[in-house]
Amino acid sequence: MEATVQLEISDAEWEVMRIVWTLGESTSRQISTILADKMGWKSATVKTLLGRLVKKGALATTKANQAFVYTPLVTEQAAMDTATHALFGHLCEMKVGATLASLVDDLTLSRTDIAQLQQLLATKAVDAPSEVACNCLPDGCQP
Ligand SMILES: [Zn+2]
């Protein structure tokens, strides 16, 4: 599996990928059953999504015992990193910190997650600049 991926995954496709990442090898029937329960989607919808993900190179498919079996070709971490980097890449560099703080405030984090973040922030604080400039305009924005 590749460490970096240039992959655009739609909201609906994310739901499919989360199942395949969690189960590993999954049949179209397993995926359809879970998404019918979780999202109320018809199996035709799921089949379309699976077809798109195969075309995009996110899933591999093989036929075994009359069933289509899907396996992920990209790791969950690589896909999440690509998506979050793409999102934060759209933001004003000056406002990234405040946006991240707001995100942290809203999310449910375990004590382990929090300890890891505290350690990471303590390390970053050592050589962090006193402020980050806006990069929205070629010459920066007016304060
Ligand atoms: Zn800006």
Backbone and ligand atoms as CSV (ligand in chain L), in Angstrom:
chain,resi,resn,atom,element,x,y,z
A,1,MET,N,N,0.843,-1.201,0.000
A,1,MET,CA,C,0.000,0.000,0.000
A,1,MET,C,C,0.879,1.252,0.000
A,2,GLU,N,N,0.441,2.251,-0.734
A,2,GLU,CA,C,1.222,3.478,-0.831
A,2,GLU,C,C,1.085,4.336,0.414
A,3,ALA,N,N,2.160,5.039,0.732
A,3,ALA,CA,C,2.137,5.910,1.909
A,3,ALA,C,C,1.386,7.203,1.604
A,4,THR,N,N,1.531,7.705,0.386
A,4,THR,CA,C,0.808,8.923,0.009
A,4,THR,C,C,-0.118,8.594,-1.159
A,5,VAL,N,N,-1.288,9.170,-1.134
A,5,VAL,CA,C,-2.257,8.916,-2.196
A,5,VAL,C,C,-2.843,10.230,-2.680
A,6,GLN,N,N,-3.056,10.342,-3.951
A,6,GLN,CA,C,-3.756,11.480,-4.513
A,6,GLN,C,C,-5.130,10.946,-4.894
A,7,LEU,N,N,-6.024,10.963,-3.928
A,7,LEU,CA,C,-7.293,10.294,-4.123
A,7,LEU,C,C,-8.407,11.190,-3.618
A,8,GLU,N,N,-9.387,11.435,-4.474
A,8,GLU,CA,C,-10.558,12.203,-4.044
A,8,GLU,C,C,-11.658,11.214,-3.731
A,9,ILE,N,N,-12.032,11.123,-2.460
A,9,ILE,CA,C,-13.073,10.195,-2.041
A,9,ILE,C,C,-14.284,11.013,-1.610
A,10,SER,N,N,-15.449,10.730,-2.194
A,10,SER,CA,C,-16.672,11.463,-1.843
A,10,SER,C,C,-17.161,11.045,-0.453
A,11,ASP,N,N,-18.093,11.819,0.096
A,11,ASP,CA,C,-18.641,11.511,1.420
A,11,ASP,C,C,-19.217,10.082,1.463
A,12,ALA,N,N,-19.968,9.713,0.427
A,12,ALA,CA,C,-20.587,8.378,0.379
A,12,ALA,C,C,-19.508,7.297,0.261
A,13,GLU,N,N,-18.478,7.580,-0.544
A,13,GLU,CA,C,-17.401,6.601,-0.719
A,13,GLU,C,C,-16.620,6.381,0.584
A,14,TRP,N,N,-16.514,7.439,1.387
A,14,TRP,CA,C,-15.854,7.295,2.693
A,14,TRP,C,C,-16.565,6.240,3.536
A,15,GLU,N,N,-17.887,6.236,3.506
A,15,GLU,CA,C,-18.660,5.265,4.298
A,15,GLU,C,C,-18.314,3.836,3.880
A,16,VAL,N,N,-18.165,3.632,2.573
A,16,VAL,CA,C,-17.804,2.306,2.058
A,16,VAL,C,C,-16.377,1.942,2.496
A,17,MET,N,N,-15.459,2.879,2.331
A,17,MET,CA,C,-14.059,2.611,2.670
A,17,MET,C,C,-13.884,2.292,4.149
A,18,ARG,N,N,-14.634,2.982,5.011
A,18,ARG,CA,C,-14.494,2.731,6.457
A,18,ARG,C,C,-14.840,1.291,6.798
A,19,ILE,N,N,-15.811,0.722,6.081
A,19,ILE,CA,C,-16.182,-0.674,6.316
A,19,ILE,C,C,-15.077,-1.612,5.842
A,20,VAL,N,N,-14.574,-1.347,4.639
A,20,VAL,CA,C,-13.544,-2.231,4.083
A,20,VAL,C,C,-12.239,-2.120,4.894
A,21,TRP,N,N,-11.922,-0.912,5.362
A,21,TRP,CA,C,-10.725,-0.761,6.202
A,21,TRP,C,C,-10.900,-1.525,7.506
A,22,THR,N,N,-12.097,-1.505,8.051
A,22,THR,CA,C,-12.325,-2.156,9.344
A,22,THR,C,C,-12.372,-3.675,9.209
A,23,LEU,N,N,-13.052,-4.167,8.174
A,23,LEU,CA,C,-13.194,-5.619,8.008
A,23,LEU,C,C,-12.010,-6.249,7.279
A,24,GLY,N,N,-11.265,-5.459,6.514
A,24,GLY,CA,C,-10.253,-6.041,5.633
A,24,GLY,C,C,-10.973,-6.554,4.400
A,25,GLU,N,N,-10.785,-7.830,4.057
A,25,GLU,CA,C,-11.502,-8.399,2.915
A,25,GLU,C,C,-13.001,-8.405,3.204
A,26,SER,N,N,-13.793,-7.857,2.285
A,26,SER,CA,C,-15.232,-7.814,2.507
A,26,SER,C,C,-15.957,-8.164,1.213
A,27,THR,N,N,-17.055,-8.865,1.356
A,27,THR,CA,C,-17.859,-9.169,0.169
A,27,THR,C,C,-18.839,-8.023,-0.063
A,28,SER,N,N,-19.327,-7.900,-1.311
A,28,SER,CA,C,-20.296,-6.845,-1.599
A,28,SER,C,C,-21.545,-7.029,-0.745
A,29,ARG,N,N,-21.876,-8.294,-0.431
A,29,ARG,CA,C,-23.050,-8.543,0.405
A,29,ARG,C,C,-22.859,-8.000,1.834
A,30,GLN,N,N,-21.670,-8.258,2.408
A,30,GLN,CA,C,-21.376,-7.734,3.756
A,30,GLN,C,C,-21.479,-6.207,3.776
A,31,ILE,N,N,-20.868,-5.578,2.790
A,31,ILE,CA,C,-20.836,-4.116,2.726
A,31,ILE,C,C,-22.262,-3.568,2.549
A,32,SER,N,N,-23.027,-4.200,1.657
A,32,SER,CA,C,-24.409,-3.768,1.411
A,32,SER,C,C,-25.279,-3.899,2.652
A,33,THR,N,N,-25.120,-5.016,3.372
A,33,THR,CA,C,-25.922,-5.244,4.584
A,33,THR,C,C,-25.637,-4.169,5.629
A,34,ILE,N,N,-24.354,-3.871,5.834
A,34,ILE,CA,C,-23.972,-2.877,6.847
A,34,ILE,C,C,-24.494,-1.485,6.449
A,35,LEU,N,N,-24.348,-1.137,5.165
A,35,LEU,CA,C,-24.771,0.205,4.737
A,35,LEU,C,C,-26.295,0.340,4.640
A,36,ALA,N,N,-26.984,-0.780,4.430
A,36,ALA,CA,C,-28.453,-0.739,4.467
A,36,ALA,C,C,-28.903,-0.408,5.886
A,37,ASP,N,N,-28.247,-1.038,6.883
A,37,ASP,CA,C,-28.569,-0.781,8.298
A,37,ASP,C,C,-28.176,0.623,8.724
A,38,LYS,N,N,-26.934,0.984,8.385
A,38,LYS,CA,C,-26.356,2.225,8.901
A,38,LYS,C,C,-26.878,3.460,8.177
A,39,MET,N,N,-27.013,3.369,6.840
A,39,MET,CA,C,-27.329,4.547,6.042
A,39,MET,C,C,-28.671,4.437,5.309
A,40,GLY,N,N,-29.259,3.244,5.285
A,40,GLY,CA,C,-30.498,3.040,4.550
A,40,GLY,C,C,-30.306,3.012,3.036
A,41,TRP,N,N,-29.098,2.643,2.603
A,41,TRP,CA,C,-28.811,2.634,1.173
A,41,TRP,C,C,-29.215,1.315,0.530
A,42,LYS,N,N,-29.663,1.408,-0.739
A,42,LYS,CA,C,-30.008,0.218,-1.520
A,42,LYS,C,C,-28.716,-0.431,-2.032
A,43,SER,N,N,-28.796,-1.743,-2.312
A,43,SER,CA,C,-27.580,-2.443,-2.741
A,43,SER,C,C,-27.076,-1.923,-4.092
A,44,ALA,N,N,-27.993,-1.421,-4.938
A,44,ALA,CA,C,-27.568,-0.849,-6.227
A,44,ALA,C,C,-26.670,0.376,-6.003
A,45,THR,N,N,-27.016,1.174,-4.992
A,45,THR,CA,C,-26.215,2.354,-4.650
A,45,THR,C,C,-24.823,1.930,-4.203
A,46,VAL,N,N,-24.796,0.916,-3.350
A,46,VAL,CA,C,-23.508,0.430,-2.831
A,46,VAL,C,C,-22.657,-0.137,-3.970
A,47,LYS,N,N,-23.309,-0.862,-4.892
A,47,LYS,CA,C,-22.580,-1.424,-6.044
A,47,LYS,C,C,-21.943,-0.320,-6.877
A,48,THR,N,N,-22.699,0.772,-7.086
A,48,THR,CA,C,-22.165,1.909,-7.840
A,48,THR,C,C,-20.938,2.492,-7.135
A,49,LEU,N,N,-21.058,2.666,-5.812
A,49,LEU,CA,C,-19.939,3.226,-5.040
A,49,LEU,C,C,-18.718,2.309,-5.096
A,50,LEU,N,N,-18.949,1.002,-4.977
A,50,LEU,CA,C,-17.846,0.034,-5.042
A,50,LEU,C,C,-17.157,0.101,-6.407
A,51,GLY,N,N,-17.964,0.201,-7.466
A,51,GLY,CA,C,-17.421,0.301,-8.823
A,51,GLY,C,C,-16.535,1.537,-8.990
A,52,ARG,N,N,-17.008,2.662,-8.432
A,52,ARG,CA,C,-16.230,3.910,-8.509
A,52,ARG,C,C,-14.908,3.792,-7.758
A,53,LEU,N,N,-14.965,3.165,-6.592
A,53,LEU,CA,C,-13.752,3.036,-5.766
A,53,LEU,C,C,-12.730,2.107,-6.420
A,54,VAL,N,N,-13.212,1.094,-7.146
A,54,VAL,CA,C,-12.307,0.211,-7.888
A,54,VAL,C,C,-11.661,1.009,-9.020
A,55,LYS,N,N,-12.482,1.806,-9.736
A,55,LYS,CA,C,-11.984,2.623,-10.848
A,55,LYS,C,C,-10.934,3.636,-10.371
A,56,LYS,N,N,-11.161,4.174,-9.178
A,56,LYS,CA,C,-10.222,5.154,-8.624
A,56,LYS,C,C,-8.948,4.525,-8.077
A,57,GLY,N,N,-8.937,3.201,-7.991
A,57,GLY,CA,C,-7.757,2.523,-7.458
A,57,GLY,C,C,-7.729,2.452,-5.938
A,58,ALA,N,N,-8.874,2.716,-5.303
A,58,ALA,CA,C,-8.936,2.650,-3.837
A,58,ALA,C,C,-9.210,1.217,-3.352
A,59,LEU,N,N,-9.888,0.438,-4.188
A,59,LEU,CA,C,-10.220,-0.948,-3.839
A,59,LEU,C,C,-9.797,-1.891,-4.957
A,60,ALA,N,N,-9.436,-3.104,-4.559
A,60,ALA,CA,C,-9.218,-4.184,-5.531
A,60,ALA,C,C,-10.387,-5.137,-5.394
A,61,THR,N,N,-10.788,-5.756,-6.478
A,61,THR,CA,C,-11.889,-6.713,-6.400
A,61,THR,C,C,-11.503,-8.028,-7.063
A,62,THR,N,N,-11.915,-9.125,-6.425
A,62,THR,CA,C,-11.716,-10.456,-6.985
A,62,THR,C,C,-13.026,-11.211,-6.799
A,63,LYS,N,N,-13.221,-12.237,-7.626
A,63,LYS,CA,C,-14.433,-13.030,-7.478
A,63,LYS,C,C,-14.056,-14.362,-6.847
A,64,ALA,N,N,-14.721,-14.704,-5.752
A,64,ALA,CA,C,-14.446,-15.968,-5.065
A,64,ALA,C,C,-15.772,-16.579,-4.643
A,65,ASN,N,N,-16.000,-17.831,-4.990
A,65,ASN,CA,C,-17.251,-18.527,-4.634
A,65,ASN,C,C,-18.493,-17.702,-4.980
A,66,GLN,N,N,-18.586,-17.225,-6.201
A,66,GLN,CA,C,-19.754,-16.468,-6.680
A,66,GLN,C,C,-19.930,-15.112,-6.009
A,67,ALA,N,N,-18.943,-14.686,-5.190
A,67,ALA,CA,C,-19.089,-13.397,-4.510
A,67,ALA,C,C,-17.933,-12.480,-4.901
A,68,PHE,N,N,-18.242,-11.191,-5.004
A,68,PHE,CA,C,-17.181,-10.221,-5.241
A,68,PHE,C,C,-16.576,-9.848,-3.895
A,69,VAL,N,N,-15.250,-9.953,-3.831
A,69,VAL,CA,C,-14.532,-9.637,-2.593
A,69,VAL,C,C,-13.706,-8.374,-2.828
A,70,TYR,N,N,-13.817,-7.435,-1.892
A,70,TYR,CA,C,-13.101,-6.161,-2.014
A,70,TYR,C,C,-12.030,-6.041,-0.940
A,71,THR,N,N,-10.863,-5.551,-1.362
A,71,THR,CA,C,-9.774,-5.279,-0.412
A,71,THR,C,C,-9.245,-3.863,-0.671
A,72,PRO,N,N,-8.842,-3.168,0.404
A,72,PRO,CA,C,-8.355,-1.795,0.220
A,72,PRO,C,C,-6.967,-1.763,-0.436
A,73,LEU,N,N,-6.760,-0.812,-1.332
A,73,LEU,CA,C,-5.449,-0.610,-1.959
A,73,LEU,C,C,-4.736,0.607,-1.360
A,74,VAL,N,N,-5.454,1.365,-0.558
A,74,VAL,CA,C,-4.845,2.496,0.149
A,74,VAL,C,C,-5.105,2.294,1.641
A,75,THR,N,N,-4.167,2.741,2.471
A,75,THR,CA,C,-4.380,2.595,3.908
A,75,THR,C,C,-5.315,3.685,4.402
A,76,GLU,N,N,-5.997,3.393,5.501
A,76,GLU,CA,C,-6.906,4.365,6.100
A,76,GLU,C,C,-6.125,5.624,6.516
A,77,GLN,N,N,-4.956,5.417,7.140
A,77,GLN,CA,C,-4.170,6.568,7.599
A,77,GLN,C,C,-3.749,7.447,6.425
A,78,ALA,N,N,-3.304,6.826,5.318
A,78,ALA,CA,C,-2.872,7.603,4.154
A,78,ALA,C,C,-4.040,8.409,3.581
A,79,ALA,N,N,-5.219,7.800,3.516
A,79,ALA,CA,C,-6.400,8.496,2.980
A,79,ALA,C,C,-6.820,9.642,3.902
A,80,MET,N,N,-6.779,9.407,5.225
A,80,MET,CA,C,-7.155,10.461,6.181
A,80,MET,C,C,-6.151,11.610,6.130
A,81,ASP,N,N,-4.860,11.267,6.025
A,81,ASP,CA,C,-3.821,12.305,5.949
A,81,ASP,C,C,-3.996,13.152,4.689
A,82,THR,N,N,-4.265,12.484,3.561
A,82,THR,CA,C,-4.457,13.203,2.298
A,82,THR,C,C,-5.648,14.160,2.406
A,83,ALA,N,N,-6.763,13.665,2.970
A,83,ALA,CA,C,-7.982,14.474,3.068
A,83,ALA,C,C,-7.776,15.670,4.002
A,84,THR,N,N,-7.129,15.449,5.161
A,84,THR,CA,C,-6.962,16.565,6.103
A,84,THR,C,C,-5.934,17.561,5.599
A,85,HIS,N,N,-4.878,17.080,4.954
A,85,HIS,CA,C,-3.888,18.004,4.394
A,85,HIS,C,C,-4.502,18.849,3.284
A,86,ALA,N,N,-5.351,18.227,2.468
A,86,ALA,CA,C,-6.015,18.965,1.385
A,86,ALA,C,C,-6.911,20.048,1.986
A,87,LEU,N,N,-7.677,19.682,3.029
A,87,LEU,CA,C,-8.576,20.635,3.671
A,87,LEU,C,C,-7.804,21.804,4.289
A,88,PHE,N,N,-6.778,21.484,5.091
A,88,PHE,CA,C,-6.034,22.548,5.758
A,88,PHE,C,C,-5.203,23.367,4.781
A,89,GLY,N,N,-4.885,22.769,3.632
A,89,GLY,CA,C,-4.157,23.487,2.581
A,89,GLY,C,C,-4.979,24.628,1.986
A,90,HIS,N,N,-6.315,24.566,2.147
A,90,HIS,CA,C,-7.186,25.638,1.640
A,90,HIS,C,C,-7.253,26.820,2.597
A,91,LEU,N,N,-6.812,26.629,3.837
A,91,LEU,CA,C,-7.004,27.659,4.851
A,91,LEU,C,C,-5.859,28.664,4.855
A,92,CYS,N,N,-6.196,29.871,5.291
A,92,CYS,CA,C,-5.198,30.904,5.538
A,92,CYS,C,C,-4.231,30.371,6.604
A,93,GLU,N,N,-2.929,30.413,6.333
A,93,GLU,CA,C,-1.954,29.864,7.295
A,93,GLU,C,C,-2.068,30.528,8.671
A,94,MET,N,N,-2.423,31.823,8.654
A,94,MET,CA,C,-2.532,32.569,9.913
A,94,MET,C,C,-3.703,32.041,10.771
A,95,LYS,N,N,-4.720,31.467,10.103
A,95,LYS,CA,C,-5.936,31.059,10.821
A,95,LYS,C,C,-5.987,29.556,11.117
A,96,VAL,N,N,-4.960,28.822,10.674
A,96,VAL,CA,C,-4.942,27.370,10.872
A,96,VAL,C,C,-4.985,27.009,12.360
A,97,GLY,N,N,-4.200,27.713,13.173
A,97,GLY,CA,C,-4.132,27.411,14.610
A,97,GLY,C,C,-5.490,27.542,15.283
A,98,ALA,N,N,-6.181,28.654,14.994
A,98,ALA,CA,C,-7.496,28.898,15.601
A,98,ALA,C,C,-8.511,27.866,15.111
A,99,THR,N,N,-8.414,27.485,13.831
A,99,THR,CA,C,-9.326,26.480,13.266
A,99,THR,C,C,-9.100,25.120,13.929
A,100,LEU,N,N,-7.828,24.790,14.110
A,100,LEU,CA,C,-7.473,23.526,14.752
A,100,LEU,C,C,-7.948,23.512,16.210
A,101,ALA,N,N,-7.806,24.634,16.904
A,101,ALA,CA,C,-8.250,24.738,18.298
A,101,ALA,C,C,-9.762,24.532,18.384
A,102,SER,N,N,-10.492,25.129,17.449
A,102,SER,CA,C,-11.944,24.982,17.415
A,102,SER,C,C,-12.334,23.526,17.147
A,103,LEU,N,N,-11.571,22.877,16.253
A,103,LEU,CA,C,-11.806,21.462,15.931
A,103,LEU,C,C,-11.563,20.593,17.166
A,104,VAL,N,N,-10.442,20.826,17.841
A,104,VAL,CA,C,-10.100,20.055,19.045
A,104,VAL,C,C,-11.188,20.226,20.103
A,105,ASP,N,N,-11.696,21.456,20.209
A,105,ASP,CA,C,-12.745,21.758,21.184
A,105,ASP,C,C,-14.008,20.930,20.917
A,106,ASP,N,N,-14.322,20.726,19.642
A,106,ASP,CA,C,-15.550,20.016,19.258
A,106,ASP,C,C,-15.439,18.492,19.289
A,107,LEU,N,N,-14.221,17.947,19.120
A,107,LEU,CA,C,-14.057,16.502,18.955
A,107,LEU,C,C,-14.030,15.748,20.280
A,108,THR,N,N,-14.390,14.469,20.223
A,108,THR,CA,C,-14.234,13.598,21.383
A,108,THR,C,C,-12.853,12.960,21.295
A,109,LEU,N,N,-12.027,13.204,22.309
A,109,LEU,CA,C,-10.662,12.674,22.315
A,109,LEU,C,C,-10.445,11.842,23.580
A,110,SER,N,N,-9.689,10.757,23.444
A,110,SER,CA,C,-9.368,9.929,24.619
A,110,SER,C,C,-8.247,10.608,25.414
A,111,ARG,N,N,-8.051,10.169,26.663
A,111,ARG,CA,C,-6.944,10.710,27.473
A,111,ARG,C,C,-5.611,10.446,26.790
A,112,THR,N,N,-5.515,9.287,26.113
A,112,THR,CA,C,-4.289,8.936,25.377
A,112,THR,C,C,-4.061,9.915,24.227
A,113,ASP,N,N,-5.138,10.219,23.484
A,113,ASP,CA,C,-5.037,11.196,22.389
A,113,ASP,C,C,-4.550,12.532,22.932
A,114,ILE,N,N,-5.137,12.948,24.042
A,114,ILE,CA,C,-4.819,14.250,24.623
A,114,ILE,C,C,-3.367,14.292,25.101
A,115,ALA,N,N,-2.916,13.210,25.742
A,115,ALA,CA,C,-1.523,13.152,26.207
A,115,ALA,C,C,-0.566,13.249,25.015
A,116,GLN,N,N,-0.923,12.582,23.928
A,116,GLN,CA,C,-0.088,12.591,22.722
A,116,GLN,C,C,-0.030,14.006,22.123
A,117,LEU,N,N,-1.198,14.666,22.085
A,117,LEU,CA,C,-1.251,16.036,21.559
A,117,LEU,C,C,-0.453,16.997,22.446
A,118,GLN,N,N,-0.570,16.823,23.768
A,118,GLN,CA,C,0.158,17.702,24.688
A,118,GLN,C,C,1.664,17.568,24.480
A,119,GLN,N,N,2.111,16.321,24.292
A,119,GLN,CA,C,3.532,16.070,24.079
A,119,GLN,C,C,3.997,16.683,22.750
A,120,LEU,N,N,3.172,16.493,21.732
A,120,LEU,CA,C,3.488,17.027,20.406
A,120,LEU,C,C,3.570,18.557,20.438
A,121,LEU,N,N,2.600,19.174,21.122
A,121,LEU,CA,C,2.575,20.637,21.201
A,121,LEU,C,C,3.761,21.172,22.005
A,122,ALA,N,N,4.139,20.467,23.066
A,122,ALA,CA,C,5.291,20.894,23.865
A,122,ALA,C,C,6.554,20.864,23.003
A,123,THR,N,N,6.693,19.839,22.173
A,123,THR,CA,C,7.853,19.727,21.287
A,123,THR,C,C,7.832,20.828,20.231
A,124,LYS,N,N,6.666,21.075,19.644
A,124,LYS,CA,C,6.544,22.108,18.605
A,124,LYS,C,C,6.783,23.506,19.173
A,125,ALA,N,N,6.396,23.723,20.429
A,125,ALA,CA,C,6.522,25.049,21.051
A,125,ALA,C,C,7.977,25.501,21.134
A,126,VAL,N,N,8.917,24.539,21.198
A,126,VAL,CA,C,10.339,24.859,21.354
A,126,VAL,C,C,10.840,25.777,20.238
A,127,ASP,N,N,10.509,25.461,18.992
A,127,ASP,CA,C,11.011,26.324,17.911
A,127,ASP,C,C,9.885,26.910,17.046
A,128,ALA,N,N,8.731,27.155,17.672
A,128,ALA,CA,C,7.601,27.752,16.950
A,128,ALA,C,C,7.833,29.250,16.768
A,129,PRO,N,N,7.413,29.824,15.620
A,129,PRO,CA,C,7.526,31.272,15.444
A,129,PRO,C,C,6.532,31.984,16.371
A,130,SER,N,N,6.783,33.272,16.663
A,130,SER,CA,C,5.869,33.982,17.565
A,130,SER,C,C,4.530,34.242,16.879
A,131,GLU,N,N,4.542,34.390,15.562
A,131,GLU,CA,C,3.277,34.459,14.825
A,131,GLU,C,C,3.446,33.897,13.420
A,132,VAL,N,N,2.303,33.504,12.822
A,132,VAL,CA,C,2.305,32.972,11.457
A,132,VAL,C,C,1.613,33.998,10.575
A,133,ALA,N,N,2.242,34.357,9.455
A,133,ALA,CA,C,1.680,35.377,8.572
A,133,ALA,C,C,0.585,34.807,7.679
A,134,CYS,N,N,-0.331,35.686,7.290
A,134,CYS,CA,C,-1.368,35.350,6.307
A,134,CYS,C,C,-0.698,35.095,4.962
A,135,ASN,N,N,-1.182,34.078,4.245
A,135,ASN,CA,C,-0.628,33.803,2.910
A,135,ASN,C,C,-1.733,33.819,1.851
A,136,CYS,N,N,-2.779,34.620,2.094
A,136,CYS,CA,C,-3.922,34.654,1.171
A,136,CYS,C,C,-3.642,35.492,-0.080
A,137,LEU,N,N,-2.867,36.530,0.072
A,137,LEU,CA,C,-2.513,37.393,-1.061
A,137,LEU,C,C,-1.029,37.262,-1.308
A,138,PRO,N,N,-0.595,37.581,-2.526
A,138,PRO,CA,C,0.840,37.467,-2.816
A,138,PRO,C,C,1.704,38.223,-1.797
A,139,ASP,N,N,1.235,39.388,-1.346
A,139,ASP,CA,C,2.020,40.182,-0.387
A,139,ASP,C,C,1.500,40.070,1.044
A,140,GLY,N,N,0.599,39.120,1.314
A,140,GLY,CA,C,0.004,38.979,2.640
A,140,GLY,C,C,-1.163,39.948,2.775
A,141,CYS,N,N,-2.035,39.720,3.773
A,141,CYS,CA,C,-3.198,40.602,3.897
A,141,CYS,C,C,-2.874,41.791,4.790
A,142,GLN,N,N,-3.676,42.837,4.686
A,142,GLN,CA,C,-3.487,44.011,5.548
A,142,GLN,C,C,-3.994,43.671,6.950
A,143,PRO,N,N,-3.224,43.993,7.966
A,143,PRO,CA,C,-3.667,43.679,9.325
A,143,PRO,C,C,-4.821,44.583,9.772
L,1,ZN,ZN,ZN,-5.003,35.086,5.099
